[in-house]
Amino acid sequence: MLKDLLTPAVIRCHVHATDWRDAVTQAGALLEAAGKCDHSYTESMIASIEKFGPYVVLEEGVAMPHAQSNGNVSEEGICILTLDEPVRFGHDEYDPVSVLIGICAPNPREHLDCLAELAKIFDDEDALPKLAACATPEDVIATMDSFFE
Amino acid sequence: MHIITVCGNGIGSSLMLAGKVQEICDEEGIAADVESMDLNGASSSNPDLFITVKELAPELHGNIVIVRSYVNKKKIREDALEAIKAAAAKAQ
């Protein structure tokens, strides 16, 4: 469940990133520190964007970096990083990005439950501004909870 | 009818899109088997309809509809519903 995965340790608010690579690296570092994956997974999230383009930018201002796991993800994880200044990923329509939702899973199918829940927040047009405005991880958790009430 | 949603990795964005497309088909009473795939798997598949974003569409061959969003159901409905209906009619 999304709720069980989203703890204050995997959320950072209003951090500074120099560019999209730095932002994805910082999001990956949260997953690494939580013991969800190793650094090679973070590198593959960046490589995936380099290879396939900025399609991880899902909606205005929101990116969901992720990659195929390669024995480098130990368990399903999610992190949320919000930026003090948005960064550009090179997306035609939805740049710049101020909220990153990083995900990882050892088995692709294990993404499903968590992602189905996560997908709900995008039906709410206020989701991004609300998340971007959160000052603390606790605020982010409360905001995410509010989408599922 | 068989629909495949496609993203680069087949694990994140295309799964979310598959969920939204399934919801739309259910709401419209269209019987559809919606599956998500990565670009490699999709390029050797032959579904009734591919649904993807414009960055990846040139890599696919077959009946393709382009959506502006993997996650915004309103946009997905606007972009893909006509193509889904047409593919469903053809598949019958």
gemmi code that builds the backbone of each chain (N, CA, C; Angstrom):
import gemmi

chains = {
    "A": [
        ("MET", (0.841, -1.203, 0.000), (0.000, 0.000, 0.000), (0.877, 1.254, 0.000)),
        ("LEU", (0.431, 2.229, -0.750), (1.139, 3.501, -0.844), (1.369, 4.100, 0.542)),
        ("LYS", (0.329, 4.042, 1.345), (0.372, 4.650, 2.669), (1.496, 4.062, 3.528)),
        ("ASP", (1.712, 2.762, 3.402), (2.743, 2.114, 4.216), (4.143, 2.467, 3.733)),
        ("LEU", (4.257, 2.791, 2.443), (5.579, 3.076, 1.874), (6.001, 4.523, 2.081)),
        ("LEU", (5.000, 5.390, 2.254), (5.295, 6.825, 2.270), (5.532, 7.311, 3.700)),
        ("THR", (6.802, 7.240, 4.108), (7.173, 7.667, 5.463), (7.971, 8.960, 5.368)),
        ("PRO", (8.099, 9.710, 6.485), (8.857, 10.969, 6.421), (10.288, 10.783, 5.894)),
        ("ALA", (10.891, 9.608, 6.117), (12.277, 9.392, 5.677), (12.442, 9.430, 4.167)),
        ("VAL", (11.382, 9.190, 3.422), (11.508, 9.171, 1.955), (10.891, 10.415, 1.314)),
        ("ILE", (10.720, 11.463, 2.124), (10.144, 12.716, 1.603), (11.063, 13.886, 1.964)),
        ("ARG", (11.342, 14.734, 0.988), (12.077, 15.977, 1.253), (11.343, 17.105, 0.551)),
        ("CYS", (11.248, 18.239, 1.259), (10.504, 19.380, 0.701), (11.422, 20.552, 0.382)),
        ("HIS", (11.144, 21.189, -0.767), (11.792, 22.447, -1.142), (13.308, 22.351, -1.147)),
        ("VAL", (13.828, 21.228, -1.657), (15.280, 21.122, -1.788), (15.715, 21.805, -3.084)),
        ("HIS", (17.003, 22.103, -3.176), (17.516, 22.734, -4.384), (18.178, 21.691, -5.277)),
        ("ALA", (17.878, 21.781, -6.556), (18.541, 20.897, -7.527), (19.067, 21.753, -8.660)),
        ("THR", (20.266, 21.439, -9.133), (20.867, 22.268, -10.177), (20.248, 21.985, -11.548)),
        ("ASP", (19.826, 20.718, -11.766), (19.194, 20.358, -13.042), (18.416, 19.064, -12.839)),
        ("TRP", (17.840, 18.513, -13.916), (16.996, 17.332, -13.743), (17.788, 16.125, -13.260)),
        ("ARG", (19.053, 16.014, -13.714), (19.873, 14.881, -13.269), (20.112, 14.940, -11.769)),
        ("ASP", (20.380, 16.151, -11.292), (20.617, 16.334, -9.860), (19.340, 16.002, -9.083)),
        ("ALA", (18.195, 16.442, -9.605), (16.920, 16.175, -8.930), (16.644, 14.667, -8.864)),
        ("VAL", (16.869, 13.964, -9.972), (16.627, 12.511, -9.991), (17.635, 11.805, -9.080)),
        ("THR", (18.880, 12.291, -9.073), (19.896, 11.708, -8.186), (19.492, 11.855, -6.718)),
        ("GLN", (18.949, 13.025, -6.374), (18.526, 13.250, -4.987), (17.306, 12.392, -4.634)),
        ("ALA", (16.406, 12.222, -5.597), (15.249, 11.343, -5.352), (15.735, 9.907, -5.158)),
        ("GLY", (16.667, 9.479, -6.018), (17.216, 8.126, -5.900), (17.930, 7.924, -4.565)),
        ("ALA", (18.599, 8.985, -4.100), (19.329, 8.883, -2.829), (18.371, 8.592, -1.670)),
        ("LEU", (17.152, 9.118, -1.751), (16.158, 8.842, -0.699), (15.791, 7.360, -0.693)),
        ("LEU", (15.626, 6.793, -1.889), (15.306, 5.358, -1.986), (16.498, 4.517, -1.511)),
        ("GLU", (17.704, 4.970, -1.876), (18.911, 4.238, -1.453), (19.033, 4.261, 0.071)),
        ("ALA", (18.860, 5.450, 0.652), (19.016, 5.589, 2.111), (17.972, 4.769, 2.866)),
        ("ALA", (16.816, 4.582, 2.234), (15.754, 3.795, 2.870), (15.979, 2.292, 2.666)),
        ("GLY", (17.069, 1.939, 1.987), (17.389, 0.521, 1.797), (16.561, -0.146, 0.710)),
        ("LYS", (15.961, 0.657, -0.171), (15.096, 0.090, -1.215), (15.880, -0.350, -2.447)),
        ("CYS", (16.969, 0.365, -2.729), (17.711, 0.058, -3.955), (19.158, 0.501, -3.768)),
        ("ASP", (20.015, 0.127, -4.693), (21.375, 0.653, -4.624), (21.570, 1.754, -5.681)),
        ("HIS", (22.769, 2.330, -5.672), (22.984, 3.511, -6.505), (22.858, 3.217, -8.005)),
        ("SER", (23.097, 1.960, -8.396), (23.010, 1.654, -9.828), (21.570, 1.827, -10.329)),
        ("TYR", (20.584, 1.643, -9.435), (19.193, 1.879, -9.841), (18.965, 3.370, -10.117)),
        ("THR", (19.522, 4.213, -9.254), (19.422, 5.666, -9.472), (20.033, 6.027, -10.829)),
        ("GLU", (21.190, 5.432, -11.102), (21.835, 5.706, -12.391), (20.974, 5.224, -13.553)),
        ("SER", (20.275, 4.099, -13.360), (19.452, 3.612, -14.473), (18.197, 4.470, -14.666)),
        ("MET", (17.721, 5.130, -13.603), (16.600, 6.070, -13.798), (17.036, 7.217, -14.713)),
        ("ILE", (18.263, 7.690, -14.492), (18.789, 8.771, -15.335), (19.009, 8.264, -16.767)),
        ("ALA", (19.599, 7.064, -16.877), (19.867, 6.499, -18.207), (18.571, 6.302, -18.984)),
        ("SER", (17.512, 5.912, -18.287), (16.219, 5.688, -18.931), (15.677, 6.978, -19.552)),
        ("ILE", (15.848, 8.079, -18.829), (15.382, 9.378, -19.350), (16.249, 9.806, -20.538)),
        ("GLU", (17.553, 9.533, -20.422), (18.438, 9.869, -21.549), (18.062, 9.076, -22.791)),
        ("LYS", (17.657, 7.802, -22.576), (17.361, 6.933, -23.704), (15.981, 7.210, -24.312)),
        ("PHE", (14.972, 7.343, -23.447), (13.591, 7.416, -23.953), (13.014, 8.828, -23.944)),
        ("GLY", (13.777, 9.788, -23.458), (13.263, 11.152, -23.402), (12.508, 11.399, -22.119)),
        ("PRO", (11.959, 12.608, -22.023), (11.396, 13.046, -20.735), (9.968, 12.569, -20.506)),
        ("TYR", (9.667, 11.352, -20.946), (8.276, 10.921, -20.795), (7.905, 10.648, -19.342)),
        ("VAL", (8.902, 10.590, -18.443), (8.575, 10.420, -17.022), (7.910, 11.674, -16.443)),
        ("VAL", (7.946, 12.766, -17.214), (7.187, 13.950, -16.807), (5.731, 13.675, -17.163)),
        ("LEU", (4.934, 13.417, -16.149), (3.610, 12.836, -16.369), (2.523, 13.871, -16.531)),
        ("GLU", (2.676, 14.959, -15.844), (1.671, 16.001, -15.841), (2.415, 17.299, -15.588)),
        ("GLU", (1.674, 18.413, -15.689), (2.309, 19.694, -15.488), (3.072, 19.715, -14.150)),
        ("GLY", (4.384, 19.823, -14.226), (5.172, 20.004, -13.010), (5.509, 18.748, -12.239)),
        ("VAL", (5.081, 17.578, -12.716), (5.313, 16.335, -11.968), (6.079, 15.316, -12.806)),
        ("ALA", (7.170, 14.794, -12.242), (7.891, 13.710, -12.905), (7.880, 12.476, -12.008)),
        ("MET", (7.823, 11.311, -12.642), (7.872, 10.059, -11.883), (9.056, 9.224, -12.390)),
        ("PRO", (10.269, 9.561, -11.948), (11.418, 8.781, -12.409), (11.330, 7.335, -11.945)),
        ("HIS", (11.708, 6.419, -12.830), (11.700, 4.997, -12.510), (12.509, 4.274, -13.581)),
        ("ALA", (12.831, 3.026, -13.329), (13.584, 2.237, -14.303), (13.263, 0.771, -14.098)),
        ("GLN", (13.724, -0.045, -15.061), (13.606, -1.487, -14.865), (14.658, -1.906, -13.847)),
        ("SER", (14.270, -2.753, -12.914), (15.233, -3.202, -11.909), (16.112, -4.297, -12.507)),
        ("ASN", (17.298, -4.405, -11.935), (18.263, -5.355, -12.480), (19.011, -5.983, -11.309)),
        ("GLY", (18.240, -6.582, -10.402), (18.832, -7.126, -9.182), (19.294, -6.041, -8.221)),
        ("ASN", (18.980, -4.773, -8.553), (19.485, -3.682, -7.719), (18.392, -3.021, -6.877)),
        ("VAL", (17.195, -3.636, -6.867), (16.100, -3.140, -6.030), (15.738, -4.242, -5.044)),
        ("SER", (15.783, -3.913, -3.755), (15.514, -4.963, -2.765), (14.040, -5.028, -2.394)),
        ("GLU", (13.368, -3.889, -2.380), (11.925, -3.934, -2.145), (11.232, -2.717, -2.757)),
        ("GLU", (9.929, -2.824, -2.870), (9.125, -1.757, -3.463), (9.320, -0.462, -2.669)),
        ("GLY", (9.501, 0.633, -3.385), (9.697, 1.895, -2.690), (9.143, 3.075, -3.455)),
        ("ILE", (8.863, 4.136, -2.706), (8.404, 5.380, -3.330), (9.044, 6.522, -2.558)),
        ("CYS", (9.373, 7.613, -3.241), (9.860, 8.790, -2.528), (9.249, 10.024, -3.173)),
        ("ILE", (9.171, 11.091, -2.412), (8.668, 12.358, -2.959), (9.668, 13.461, -2.642)),
        ("LEU", (10.052, 14.175, -3.684), (11.002, 15.272, -3.554), (10.344, 16.509, -4.165)),
        ("THR", (10.257, 17.584, -3.384), (9.767, 18.828, -3.995), (10.918, 19.832, -4.032)),
        ("LEU", (10.904, 20.678, -5.049), (12.049, 21.558, -5.309), (11.745, 23.007, -4.953)),
        ("ASP", (12.780, 23.714, -4.524), (12.588, 25.146, -4.242), (12.455, 25.920, -5.553)),
        ("GLU", (13.232, 25.483, -6.553), (13.088, 26.073, -7.883), (12.898, 24.932, -8.878)),
        ("PRO", (11.874, 24.996, -9.707), (11.635, 23.897, -10.642), (12.786, 23.699, -11.628)),
        ("VAL", (12.933, 22.473, -12.121), (13.960, 22.179, -13.141), (13.275, 21.708, -14.427)),
        ("ARG", (13.967, 21.875, -15.539), (13.420, 21.466, -16.831), (13.949, 20.084, -17.216)),
        ("PHE", (13.025, 19.235, -17.689), (13.408, 17.911, -18.178), (13.459, 17.875, -19.706)),
        ("GLY", (12.993, 18.957, -20.338), (12.945, 18.966, -21.794), (11.618, 18.477, -22.343)),
        ("HIS", (10.577, 18.468, -21.496), (9.253, 18.059, -21.960), (8.552, 19.247, -22.618)),
        ("ASP", (7.921, 19.003, -23.773), (7.281, 20.075, -24.544), (6.207, 20.807, -23.758)),
        ("GLU", (5.452, 20.034, -23.002), (4.216, 20.574, -22.476), (4.229, 20.774, -20.960)),
        ("TYR", (4.869, 19.846, -20.253), (4.674, 19.804, -18.796), (5.845, 20.331, -17.983)),
        ("ASP", (6.896, 20.841, -18.623), (7.996, 21.476, -17.901), (7.531, 22.809, -17.336)),
        ("PRO", (8.217, 23.396, -16.333), (9.262, 22.761, -15.540), (8.657, 21.929, -14.397)),
        ("VAL", (9.495, 21.115, -13.797), (9.038, 20.148, -12.801), (9.398, 20.611, -11.388)),
        ("SER", (8.429, 20.588, -10.516), (8.729, 20.933, -9.122), (8.431, 19.797, -8.149)),
        ("VAL", (7.783, 18.730, -8.627), (7.528, 17.571, -7.759), (8.031, 16.308, -8.456)),
        ("LEU", (8.889, 15.551, -7.761), (9.354, 14.260, -8.289), (8.824, 13.150, -7.403)),
        ("ILE", (8.235, 12.153, -8.032), (7.782, 10.968, -7.307), (8.602, 9.799, -7.847)),
        ("GLY", (9.595, 9.373, -7.079), (10.459, 8.270, -7.516), (9.857, 6.946, -7.082)),
        ("ILE", (9.945, 5.948, -7.950), (9.444, 4.625, -7.574), (10.461, 3.543, -7.941)),
        ("CYS", (10.422, 2.458, -7.188), (11.235, 1.292, -7.538), (10.511, 0.026, -7.085)),
        ("ALA", (10.761, -1.071, -7.780), (10.195, -2.360, -7.390), (11.082, -3.474, -7.918)),
        ("PRO", (11.279, -4.532, -7.127), (12.121, -5.630, -7.590), (11.500, -6.361, -8.771)),
        ("ASN", (10.185, -6.420, -8.792), (9.447, -7.097, -9.858), (8.459, -6.090, -10.441)),
        ("PRO", (8.492, -5.894, -11.771), (7.648, -4.853, -12.367), (6.188, -4.925, -11.936)),
        ("ARG", (5.672, -6.124, -11.813), (4.240, -6.251, -11.503), (3.913, -5.751, -10.101)),
        ("GLU", (4.940, -5.696, -9.261), (4.678, -5.218, -7.900), (4.406, -3.728, -7.855)),
        ("HIS", (4.710, -3.034, -8.946), (4.368, -1.620, -9.011), (2.857, -1.410, -8.992)),
        ("LEU", (2.141, -2.423, -9.416), (0.764, -2.203, -9.826), (-0.135, -1.603, -8.747)),
        ("ASP", (-0.157, -2.229, -7.577), (-1.069, -1.760, -6.526), (-0.773, -0.322, -6.149)),
        ("CYS", (0.521, -0.096, -5.916), (0.965, 1.216, -5.487), (0.672, 2.262, -6.557)),
        ("LEU", (0.898, 1.903, -7.822), (0.704, 2.864, -8.909), (-0.762, 3.158, -9.173)),
        ("ALA", (-1.591, 2.145, -8.998), (-3.019, 2.375, -9.199), (-3.511, 3.417, -8.204)),
        ("GLU", (-2.976, 3.342, -6.995), (-3.347, 4.342, -5.992), (-2.789, 5.708, -6.368)),
        ("LEU", (-1.509, 5.682, -6.757), (-0.841, 6.931, -7.090), (-1.533, 7.630, -8.270)),
        ("ALA", (-2.007, 6.828, -9.211), (-2.649, 7.380, -10.398), (-3.874, 8.213, -10.040)),
        ("LYS", (-4.496, 7.879, -8.917), (-5.707, 8.617, -8.518), (-5.427, 10.093, -8.271)),
        ("ILE", (-4.238, 10.388, -7.740), (-4.002, 11.790, -7.386), (-3.955, 12.679, -8.625)),
        ("PHE", (-3.636, 12.076, -9.770), (-3.529, 12.900, -10.977), (-4.889, 13.294, -11.550)),
        ("ASP", (-5.935, 12.668, -11.050), (-7.268, 13.085, -11.485), (-7.702, 14.368, -10.767)),
        ("ASP", (-6.938, 14.743, -9.741), (-7.241, 15.963, -8.985), (-6.298, 17.058, -9.473)),
        ("GLU", (-6.859, 18.080, -10.111), (-6.000, 19.109, -10.707), (-5.259, 19.954, -9.677)),
        ("ASP", (-5.707, 19.878, -8.428), (-5.026, 20.644, -7.386), (-3.870, 19.881, -6.766)),
        ("ALA", (-3.682, 18.630, -7.191), (-2.710, 17.776, -6.507), (-1.308, 18.381, -6.521)),
        ("LEU", (-0.854, 18.797, -7.698), (0.507, 19.299, -7.793), (0.709, 20.558, -6.948)),
        ("PRO", (-0.130, 21.604, -7.132), (0.093, 22.786, -6.303), (0.044, 22.481, -4.802)),
        ("LYS", (-0.836, 21.568, -4.421), (-0.913, 21.227, -2.992), (0.377, 20.572, -2.510)),
        ("LEU", (0.891, 19.617, -3.301), (2.124, 18.927, -2.895), (3.312, 19.888, -2.909)),
        ("ALA", (3.364, 20.718, -3.949), (4.493, 21.643, -4.077), (4.527, 22.640, -2.923)),
        ("ALA", (3.353, 22.929, -2.347), (3.277, 23.928, -1.283), (3.609, 23.345, 0.093)),
        ("CYS", (3.661, 22.038, 0.205), (3.921, 21.426, 1.513), (5.305, 21.814, 2.033)),
        ("ALA", (5.368, 22.160, 3.339), (6.636, 22.587, 3.916), (7.389, 21.446, 4.575)),
        ("THR", (6.692, 20.409, 4.999), (7.349, 19.310, 5.720), (6.868, 17.960, 5.174)),
        ("PRO", (7.669, 16.906, 5.399), (7.234, 15.560, 4.999), (5.875, 15.191, 5.598)),
        ("GLU", (5.645, 15.628, 6.823), (4.358, 15.316, 7.464), (3.200, 15.967, 6.694)),
        ("ASP", (3.436, 17.193, 6.211), (2.417, 17.870, 5.388), (2.137, 17.074, 4.110)),
        ("VAL", (3.216, 16.555, 3.506), (3.064, 15.789, 2.263), (2.217, 14.538, 2.528)),
        ("ILE", (2.510, 13.856, 3.628), (1.762, 12.642, 3.958), (0.287, 12.974, 4.194)),
        ("ALA", (0.040, 14.068, 4.928), (-1.349, 14.461, 5.195), (-2.058, 14.817, 3.889)),
        ("THR", (-1.335, 15.492, 2.983), (-1.917, 15.883, 1.694), (-2.225, 14.642, 0.856)),
        ("MET", (-1.281, 13.705, 0.820), (-1.505, 12.469, 0.059), (-2.703, 11.718, 0.642)),
        ("ASP", (-2.772, 11.652, 1.967), (-3.904, 10.966, 2.611), (-5.231, 11.591, 2.176)),
        ("SER", (-5.213, 12.932, 2.023), (-6.467, 13.627, 1.707), (-6.994, 13.233, 0.326)),
        ("PHE", (-6.088, 12.791, -0.569), (-6.551, 12.388, -1.902), (-7.297, 11.063, -1.867)),
        ("PHE", (-7.076, 10.306, -0.808), (-7.650, 8.962, -0.769), (-8.852, 8.876, 0.159)),
        ("GLU", (-9.255, 10.021, 0.694), (-10.406, 9.987, 1.610), (-11.692, 9.827, 0.839)),
    ],
    "B": [
        ("MET", (-11.190, -7.346, -27.502), (-10.216, -6.455, -28.108), (-8.977, -6.367, -27.228)),
        ("HIS", (-7.841, -6.322, -27.847), (-6.574, -6.283, -27.140), (-5.921, -4.913, -27.303)),
        ("ILE", (-5.708, -4.236, -26.180), (-5.050, -2.926, -26.203), (-3.728, -3.047, -25.454)),
        ("ILE", (-2.664, -2.483, -26.019), (-1.386, -2.445, -25.310), (-0.995, -0.977, -25.078)),
        ("THR", (-0.741, -0.636, -23.823), (-0.212, 0.688, -23.508), (1.302, 0.563, -23.416)),
        ("VAL", (1.995, 1.577, -23.930), (3.447, 1.451, -24.079), (4.185, 2.622, -23.442)),
        ("CYS", (5.226, 2.291, -22.666), (6.198, 3.313, -22.263), (7.588, 2.715, -22.407)),
        ("GLY", (8.613, 3.486, -22.110), (9.970, 3.019, -22.333), (10.306, 1.783, -21.530)),
        ("ASN", (9.890, 1.774, -20.268), (10.245, 0.685, -19.376), (9.153, -0.360, -19.212)),
        ("GLY", (7.929, 0.017, -19.491), (6.820, -0.920, -19.328), (6.435, -1.180, -17.889)),
        ("ILE", (6.918, -0.370, -16.966), (6.650, -0.684, -15.568), (5.965, 0.438, -14.794)),
        ("GLY", (6.118, 1.644, -15.233), (5.557, 2.733, -14.441), (4.435, 3.422, -15.177)),
        ("SER", (4.826, 4.263, -16.119), (3.855, 5.101, -16.816), (2.818, 4.272, -17.568)),
        ("SER", (3.274, 3.218, -18.270), (2.328, 2.457, -19.090), (1.354, 1.659, -18.213)),
        ("LEU", (1.799, 1.293, -16.999), (0.882, 0.620, -16.071), (-0.215, 1.561, -15.611)),
        ("MET", (0.173, 2.794, -15.321), (-0.824, 3.771, -14.895), (-1.792, 4.045, -16.044)),
        ("LEU", (-1.241, 4.169, -17.255), (-2.089, 4.402, -18.423), (-3.040, 3.218, -18.641)),
        ("ALA", (-2.514, 1.990, -18.484), (-3.363, 0.808, -18.677), (-4.543, 0.829, -17.702)),
        ("GLY", (-4.265, 1.232, -16.467), (-5.329, 1.313, -15.461), (-6.413, 2.299, -15.864)),
        ("LYS", (-5.972, 3.466, -16.354), (-6.932, 4.505, -16.761), (-7.722, 4.056, -18.004)),
        ("VAL", (-7.040, 3.422, -18.949), (-7.711, 2.967, -20.176), (-8.743, 1.883, -19.827)),
        ("GLN", (-8.359, 0.984, -18.914), (-9.315, -0.049, -18.499), (-10.558, 0.587, -17.874)),
        ("GLU", (-10.337, 1.593, -17.040), (-11.474, 2.294, -16.409), (-12.380, 2.918, -17.468)),
        ("ILE", (-11.747, 3.565, -18.458), (-12.534, 4.227, -19.509), (-13.345, 3.183, -20.293)),
        ("CYS", (-12.708, 2.060, -20.645), (-13.403, 1.004, -21.389), (-14.572, 0.461, -20.554)),
        ("ASP", (-14.327, 0.240, -19.279), (-15.387, -0.272, -18.400), (-16.553, 0.711, -18.349)),
        ("GLU", (-16.232, 1.985, -18.222), (-17.278, 3.011, -18.147), (-18.094, 3.077, -19.434)),
        ("GLU", (-17.418, 2.807, -20.560), (-18.086, 2.889, -21.861), (-18.725, 1.560, -22.264)),
        ("GLY", (-18.551, 0.544, -21.432), (-19.098, -0.770, -21.752), (-18.389, -1.439, -22.919)),
        ("ILE", (-17.095, -1.127, -23.076), (-16.307, -1.735, -24.152), (-15.473, -2.870, -23.547)),
        ("ALA", (-15.623, -4.067, -24.112), (-14.856, -5.206, -23.589), (-13.431, -5.123, -24.109)),
        ("ALA", (-12.477, -4.928, -23.202), (-11.090, -4.778, -23.639), (-10.150, -5.439, -22.648)),
        ("ASP", (-9.127, -6.051, -23.225), (-8.055, -6.637, -22.435), (-6.875, -5.671, -22.572)),
        ("VAL", (-6.597, -4.943, -21.492), (-5.582, -3.888, -21.568), (-4.309, -4.344, -20.862)),
        ("GLU", (-3.219, -4.253, -21.592), (-1.947, -4.758, -21.091), (-0.909, -3.646, -21.243)),
        ("SER", (0.080, -3.591, -20.339), (1.144, -2.592, -20.490), (2.433, -3.293, -20.892)),
        ("MET", (3.228, -2.611, -21.690), (4.483, -3.210, -22.155), (5.562, -2.162, -22.310)),
        ("ASP", (6.807, -2.645, -22.320), (7.891, -1.743, -22.692), (8.000, -1.701, -24.219)),
        ("LEU", (8.810, -0.776, -24.677), (8.907, -0.540, -26.106), (9.380, -1.787, -26.856)),
        ("ASN", (10.346, -2.509, -26.273), (10.862, -3.712, -26.926), (9.779, -4.760, -27.123)),
        ("GLY", (9.048, -5.056, -26.040), (7.994, -6.060, -26.110), (6.910, -5.632, -27.080)),
        ("ALA", (6.569, -4.336, -27.034), (5.466, -3.832, -27.847), (5.805, -3.876, -29.335)),
        ("SER", (7.084, -3.677, -29.672), (7.414, -3.592, -31.094), (7.274, -4.944, -31.791)),
        ("SER", (7.205, -6.033, -31.011), (6.965, -7.331, -31.644), (5.556, -7.853, -31.364)),
        ("SER", (4.649, -6.965, -30.919), (3.266, -7.368, -30.646), (2.330, -6.779, -31.689)),
        ("ASN", (1.169, -7.388, -31.785), (0.213, -6.935, -32.792), (-1.201, -6.835, -32.200)),
        ("PRO", (-1.415, -5.846, -31.328), (-2.730, -5.712, -30.690), (-3.721, -4.995, -31.627)),
        ("ASP", (-4.960, -4.911, -31.207), (-5.927, -4.125, -31.982), (-5.598, -2.638, -31.919)),
        ("LEU", (-4.981, -2.243, -30.792), (-4.668, -0.820, -30.639), (-3.479, -0.644, -29.687)),
        ("PHE", (-2.519, 0.180, -30.098), (-1.473, 0.656, -29.189), (-1.881, 2.028, -28.667)),
        ("ILE", (-1.636, 2.273, -27.398), (-1.822, 3.623, -26.869), (-0.505, 4.046, -26.239)),
        ("THR", (0.008, 5.205, -26.681), (1.281, 5.686, -26.134), (1.378, 7.201, -26.291)),
        ("VAL", (2.532, 7.732, -25.914), (2.762, 9.175, -26.067), (3.550, 9.436, -27.345)),
        ("LYS", (3.581, 10.691, -27.744), (4.111, 10.982, -29.088), (5.595, 10.654, -29.230)),
        ("GLU", (6.350, 10.735, -28.102), (7.786, 10.447, -28.175), (8.051, 9.010, -28.624)),
        ("LEU", (7.158, 8.082, -28.247), (7.414, 6.667, -28.501), (6.660, 6.137, -29.723)),
        ("ALA", (5.658, 6.875, -30.184), (4.817, 6.396, -31.284), (5.614, 6.034, -32.553)),
        ("PRO", (6.638, 6.814, -32.917), (7.362, 6.478, -34.154), (8.047, 5.115, -34.112)),
        ("GLU", (8.245, 4.568, -32.911), (8.931, 3.281, -32.768), (7.993, 2.094, -32.983)),
        ("LEU", (6.692, 2.361, -33.070), (5.714, 1.265, -33.139), (5.104, 1.160, -34.531)),
        ("HIS", (4.603, -0.046, -34.839), (3.924, -0.265, -36.116), (2.566, -0.884, -35.845)),
        ("GLY", (1.547, -0.348, -36.503), (0.201, -0.886, -36.319), (-0.776, 0.248, -36.080)),
        ("ASN", (-1.861, -0.079, -35.423), (-2.889, 0.909, -35.120), (-2.504, 1.607, -33.817)),
        ("ILE", (-2.166, 2.883, -33.931), (-1.606, 3.596, -32.772), (-2.430, 4.840, -32.486)),
        ("VAL", (-2.724, 5.080, -31.211), (-3.290, 6.374, -30.872), (-2.371, 7.030, -29.842)),
        ("ILE", (-2.184, 8.342, -30.012), (-1.277, 9.092, -29.147), (-2.083, 9.842, -28.097)),
        ("VAL", (-1.662, 9.721, -26.854), (-2.297, 10.474, -25.773), (-1.306, 11.499, -25.218)),
        ("ARG", (-1.874, 12.587, -24.677), (-1.011, 13.638, -24.122), (-0.534, 13.308, -22.717)),
        ("SER", (-1.217, 12.349, -22.087), (-0.910, 12.085, -20.682), (-1.039, 10.600, -20.384)),
        ("TYR", (-0.181, 10.108, -19.501), (-0.289, 8.731, -19.036), (-1.267, 8.609, -17.870)),
        ("VAL", (-1.594, 9.729, -17.274), (-2.287, 9.644, -15.981), (-3.573, 10.466, -15.884)),
        ("ASN", (-3.727, 11.453, -16.733), (-4.903, 12.325, -16.611), (-6.049, 11.718, -17.415)),
        ("LYS", (-7.026, 11.174, -16.687), (-8.079, 10.404, -17.347), (-8.882, 11.249, -18.336)),
        ("LYS", (-9.076, 12.503, -17.997), (-9.845, 13.384, -18.879), (-9.131, 13.522, -20.227)),
        ("LYS", (-7.827, 13.779, -20.182), (-7.054, 13.931, -21.428), (-6.999, 12.607, -22.193)),
        ("ILE", (-6.827, 11.504, -21.456), (-6.743, 10.199, -22.119), (-8.051, 9.898, -22.844)),
        ("ARG", (-9.157, 10.211, -22.158), (-10.474, 9.990, -22.767), (-10.633, 10.829, -24.034)),
        ("GLU", (-10.252, 12.103, -23.930), (-10.375, 13.004, -25.092), (-9.546, 12.505, -26.273)),
        ("ASP", (-8.334, 12.026, -25.964), (-7.406, 11.653, -27.031), (-7.687, 10.272, -27.614)),
        ("ALA", (-8.150, 9.341, -26.767), (-8.137, 7.936, -27.199), (-9.506, 7.302, -27.392)),
        ("LEU", (-10.562, 7.918, -26.863), (-11.843, 7.210, -26.864), (-12.345, 6.862, -28.263)),
        ("GLU", (-12.219, 7.823, -29.198), (-12.682, 7.549, -30.559), (-11.932, 6.366, -31.171)),
        ("ALA", (-10.612, 6.346, -30.964), (-9.790, 5.264, -31.510), (-10.120, 3.931, -30.836)),
        ("ILE", (-10.417, 3.980, -29.544), (-10.785, 2.753, -28.822), (-12.107, 2.218, -29.384)),
        ("LYS", (-13.055, 3.119, -29.568), (-14.362, 2.706, -30.117), (-14.207, 2.125, -31.518)),
        ("ALA", (-13.383, 2.785, -32.336), (-13.176, 2.315, -33.713), (-12.503, 0.948, -33.724)),
        ("ALA", (-11.499, 0.780, -32.857), (-10.793, -0.503, -32.798), (-11.720, -1.602, -32.294)),
        ("ALA", (-12.587, -1.252, -31.350), (-13.533, -2.236, -30.800), (-14.516, -2.691, -31.881)),
        ("ALA", (-14.971, -1.720, -32.686), (-15.925, -2.048, -33.762), (-15.270, -2.962, -34.794)),
        ("LYS", (-14.013, -2.674, -35.099), (-13.276, -3.446, -36.086), (-12.958, -4.861, -35.584)),
        ("ALA", (-12.716, -4.958, -34.263), (-12.314, -6.249, -33.678), (-13.479, -7.226, -33.571)),
        ("GLN", (-14.693, -6.694, -33.676), (-15.860, -7.559, -33.474), (-16.107, -8.509, -34.643)),
    ],
}
model = gemmi.Model(1)
for chain_id, residues in chains.items():
    chain = gemmi.Chain(chain_id)
    for i, (resn, *xyz) in enumerate(residues, 1):
        res = gemmi.Residue()
        res.name, res.seqid = resn, gemmi.SeqId(i, " ")
        for name, pos in zip(("N", "CA", "C"), xyz):
            atom = gemmi.Atom()
            atom.name, atom.element = name, gemmi.Element(name[0])
            atom.pos, atom.b_iso = gemmi.Position(*pos), 0.0
            res.add_atom(atom)
        chain.add_residue(res)
    model.add_chain(chain)
structure = gemmi.Structure()
structure.add_model(model)
structure.setup_entities()
